[in-house]
């Protein structure tokens, strides 16, 4: 609807988020945030998305009907998940966290996605057939990939990771990409 979205992370605990889902800082070193500006540059809304750990949003993509998808990484084990792929923190240093918000910044879906290692978020892309594709890296050696090109962890410290989440909020496929020295 003509707005501009900006995302990132902040350690600001006051006078930051307004007219949105989460106006109180969740805690920890940083919370992810998304803000929406009117076309003239004035603030429409701003929301934190985070819990008591370290949270940052790394990518956003606008969906076919104006919904906004985001991906980031979190070490918070206390996120309030909604229509979740994975309702609880997977463990390790961080998990992906994936959200879908309406044009007003209110959560429609909010989920963890991760294993017992560390997940480092990369990108999210929404398509006009209501699917999303996510990418990042992971040190989780099990429980992340199914039905993809590489279903076993390649070794090394981290492997690349990518997945398709369909319109029904189901992981259609997920894959590692990497070998023994990545």
C-alpha positions as CSV (number, residue, x, y, z in Angstrom):
1,X,0.0,0.0,0.0
2,X,2.9,2.3,-0.7
3,X,4.8,1.9,2.5
4,X,8.4,1.3,3.1
5,X,9.6,-1.5,5.4
6,X,13.0,-1.4,7.3
7,X,14.3,-4.2,9.5
8,X,17.2,-4.9,11.8
9,X,18.0,-5.2,15.4
10,X,18.2,-2.7,18.3
11,X,19.2,-2.5,21.9
12,X,17.0,0.6,22.4
13,X,14.6,-0.2,25.3
14,X,12.3,2.8,25.2
15,X,10.6,5.3,22.8
16,X,11.1,3.0,19.9
17,X,8.2,0.7,19.0
18,X,4.7,2.2,18.5
19,X,1.3,1.2,17.2
20,X,2.2,-2.4,16.7
21,X,2.5,-6.0,17.9
22,X,5.3,-5.7,20.5
23,X,5.9,-2.3,21.9
24,X,8.0,-3.4,24.9
25,X,11.6,-4.5,24.5
26,X,11.9,-8.3,25.0
27,X,15.2,-8.2,26.7
28,X,18.7,-9.5,26.0
29,X,21.4,-7.8,24.0
30,X,19.1,-7.0,21.0
31,X,15.6,-7.4,19.7
32,X,14.7,-7.6,16.0
33,X,12.5,-4.8,14.8
34,X,10.5,-3.9,11.7
35,X,9.2,-0.5,11.0
36,X,6.9,0.8,8.3
37,X,7.0,4.3,6.9
38,X,4.4,6.1,5.0
39,X,5.5,7.2,1.4
40,X,6.3,10.7,2.8
41,X,8.8,9.1,5.3
42,X,6.8,9.5,8.4
43,X,6.5,6.5,10.8
44,X,3.3,4.4,10.4
45,X,4.3,1.7,13.0
46,X,7.3,0.0,14.5
47,X,7.5,-3.3,16.4
48,X,10.1,-5.3,18.2
49,X,10.1,-9.0,17.5
50,X,12.1,-10.8,20.1
51,X,12.4,-12.3,23.6
52,X,14.9,-12.5,26.4
53,X,17.9,-13.5,24.3
54,X,19.7,-12.0,21.3
55,X,17.4,-11.5,18.3
56,X,18.0,-10.0,14.9
57,X,16.1,-9.9,11.7
58,X,18.2,-10.4,8.6
59,X,15.7,-10.4,5.7
60,X,12.1,-9.6,4.7
61,X,9.9,-10.3,1.7
62,X,6.5,-8.9,0.8
63,X,3.9,-11.6,-0.1
64,X,1.3,-11.6,-2.8
65,X,-1.4,-10.0,-0.6
66,X,0.7,-7.5,1.2
67,X,1.7,-9.7,4.1
68,X,5.4,-9.4,5.2
69,X,7.6,-12.4,5.9
70,X,10.8,-12.1,7.8
71,X,13.6,-14.4,9.0
72,X,16.2,-13.8,11.6
73,X,18.2,-15.6,14.3
74,X,17.4,-15.8,17.9
75,X,18.8,-17.2,21.2
76,X,15.5,-16.4,23.0
77,X,13.7,-19.5,24.3
78,X,10.6,-17.5,25.3
79,X,9.1,-16.3,22.0
80,X,5.3,-16.4,21.8
81,X,4.9,-18.7,18.8
82,X,1.8,-18.6,16.6
83,X,0.8,-21.2,14.0
84,X,4.4,-22.5,14.4
85,X,6.4,-24.9,12.3
86,X,8.4,-25.5,15.5
87,X,6.8,-24.1,18.7
88,X,9.9,-24.5,21.0
89,X,13.6,-23.4,20.8
90,X,15.7,-26.2,19.2
91,X,18.8,-25.5,21.3
92,X,22.3,-24.6,20.5
93,X,23.5,-21.0,20.2
94,X,20.7,-19.8,18.0
95,X,17.7,-20.9,15.9
96,X,16.1,-19.3,12.8
97,X,13.0,-17.4,13.7
98,X,10.4,-16.9,11.0
99,X,7.4,-14.6,11.0
100,X,4.6,-13.5,8.9
101,X,2.9,-10.2,9.7
102,X,-0.1,-8.3,8.4
103,X,0.4,-4.8,6.9
104,X,-0.2,-3.3,10.4
105,X,2.8,-5.2,11.9
106,X,0.7,-7.8,13.8
107,X,1.9,-11.4,13.8
108,X,0.0,-14.0,11.8
109,X,2.7,-16.7,12.1
110,X,5.7,-16.8,14.4
111,X,8.0,-19.9,14.7
112,X,11.4,-21.2,15.6
113,X,13.2,-23.4,13.0
114,X,16.4,-25.0,14.2
115,X,18.2,-28.0,15.7
116,X,20.7,-28.5,18.5
117,X,23.5,-26.5,16.8
118,X,23.5,-22.9,15.7
119,X,21.4,-21.5,12.8
120,X,22.5,-18.3,11.2
121,X,19.7,-16.7,9.1
122,X,20.3,-15.5,5.6
123,X,17.4,-14.7,3.3
124,X,13.6,-15.2,2.9
125,X,11.7,-14.9,-0.4
126,X,7.9,-15.0,-0.8
127,X,6.4,-16.0,-4.1
128,X,3.1,-15.2,-5.6
129,X,1.9,-18.8,-5.0
130,X,2.1,-18.2,-1.2
131,X,5.2,-20.2,-0.7
132,X,8.4,-19.0,1.0
133,X,12.0,-20.0,0.6
134,X,14.5,-19.6,3.3
135,X,18.3,-19.8,3.4
136,X,21.0,-19.6,5.9
137,X,23.7,-21.8,7.5
138,X,23.6,-24.4,10.3
139,X,25.8,-26.4,12.5
140,X,22.9,-28.7,13.5
141,X,23.9,-32.1,12.1
142,X,20.4,-33.7,12.3
143,X,16.8,-32.8,12.2
144,X,17.0,-30.0,9.7
145,X,16.8,-31.6,6.3
146,X,14.1,-33.8,4.7
147,X,13.2,-34.4,1.1
148,X,15.9,-32.0,-0.2
149,X,18.9,-32.5,-2.4
150,X,21.3,-33.2,0.6
151,X,19.6,-34.8,3.6
152,X,22.7,-35.4,5.6
153,X,25.1,-32.8,7.2
154,X,28.2,-32.5,5.1
155,X,30.6,-31.9,8.0
156,X,32.9,-29.1,9.0
157,X,31.7,-26.4,11.3
158,X,28.6,-25.3,9.2
159,X,26.7,-26.3,6.1
160,X,24.5,-24.1,4.0
161,X,20.8,-24.7,4.4
162,X,17.7,-23.9,2.4
163,X,14.0,-24.9,2.6
164,X,10.6,-24.4,1.0
165,X,7.7,-23.7,3.3
166,X,4.4,-24.0,1.4
167,X,1.2,-22.0,1.7
168,X,-0.2,-24.4,4.4
169,X,2.8,-23.6,6.6
170,X,4.4,-27.0,6.0
171,X,8.1,-27.6,5.2
172,X,7.8,-29.1,1.7
173,X,11.5,-29.8,1.5
174,X,14.7,-28.8,3.3
175,X,18.3,-29.4,2.4
176,X,21.9,-29.0,3.6
177,X,24.5,-27.9,1.1
178,X,28.1,-28.5,2.0
179,X,31.0,-30.9,2.4
180,X,33.5,-31.9,5.1
181,X,35.4,-28.6,5.1
182,X,32.7,-25.9,5.1
